[in-house]
Amino acid sequence: MNADSNGRPRSSDRLRREIQRRVQAMPADRQAVAQQNVRNAILSAFLGGIGVIKGGGAISMAVPASRGRHSRDLDSSMRLDAEDFEEALRDRLEKGWQGFTGTLTPNPRRNRTRGTLMGMRPYKVALRYLGKPFCTIEFEAGPDHAGFNANARPFTPDPETTGLLSGLGFTLPPIESVDPRDQLADKLQAVSAPGAARGRDLADIATLVGRMGVIDLDDLRRRVRHVEGIEGSPACELEPGDYARLRESFDRGRPPPGYDECWRAADSLLRQVDERHRSDWMGVFHASALTIPDDIDADGGAGGRAAGTQPRKPRGLPRGEAGTFDFKRR
């Protein structure tokens, strides 16, 4: 590799090809998420002190690509007022980080969602390396309505991502993410919202459960009640009929865990926070204790869904990923 004194590639084209070469050494089903994690980690390097990363992109970045999922964008909650945040991020992108610079522009394609009504701002970030195009990332920044920023934690991407970047001469600065316990409470509320087809949140819940291992359920209930107290937030309740409703959007995201595994993680936890199931409440939740409820079948009714049922093969490719590389084939 033709590198500078810091071990970094001397051009954007070389950098893209070096990332591609390393990613292509991974199993095929890991490559797209591995590229996504690298892009998101680079963008996160510009957010220290002004933004806290969260959502599916951040959750996937914390685990190996084999356990992550495709995410359309990278989300963050702002530590500043919206205008100050935008100005600060633009200034940082202009000044650059370890050879990367960029531009921040509004993303009109995503400007009419429920999130924008609550103050979320959708952007496109066009990153350049040594002055030449590198990648484009869809990025969303919103107010901290839930107050999660107060509990934000230092964040380090999975060694698979940091190792790839450090092998190319890049060292990430401090990054912050939403506390996994707050993120879990938020995902439980989102996936159970009436009419919401957020099947990919099931995969995020399963990933969070796997990372946390043992969950203090009294603490989780307090966090869930806090999320429910935000204006417009429904109670966290998952109904049997949601099984089929959520599956289509889950399949579009093509996350590595099977649908049944993700469903039972969400269902088991929601039973532990749903006031209607107080008689089943426990004090501690172990990820190893997950079971498929007997009263769930593929149609969301009674019938005893078998634990061995295999997930359907997804149709087509994911609708979007968090950014695109413009690799040149030579």
ABEGO torsion letter per residue (X at the ends): XBBBAAGBBABAAAAAAAAAAAAAABBAAAAAAAAAAAAAAAAAAAABGABBBBEAAAAAAABBAAABBBBABBBBBBABBAAAAAAAAAAAAAAEBGGBBBBBBBBAAAAABAAAAAGBBBBBBBBBBGGBBABBBBBBBBBBAAGAAAABBBBBBBAAAAAAAAAAGBBBBBBBBBBAAAAAAAAAAAAABBGBBBAAAAAAAAAAAAAAGBBBAAAAAAAAAAAAABBGBBBBBBBAAAAAAAAAAAAAAGBABBAAAAAAAAAAAAAAABAAAAAABBABBBAAABBBBAABBAAGBBGGBBAABBBBBBBEBBABBBEBBBBBBX
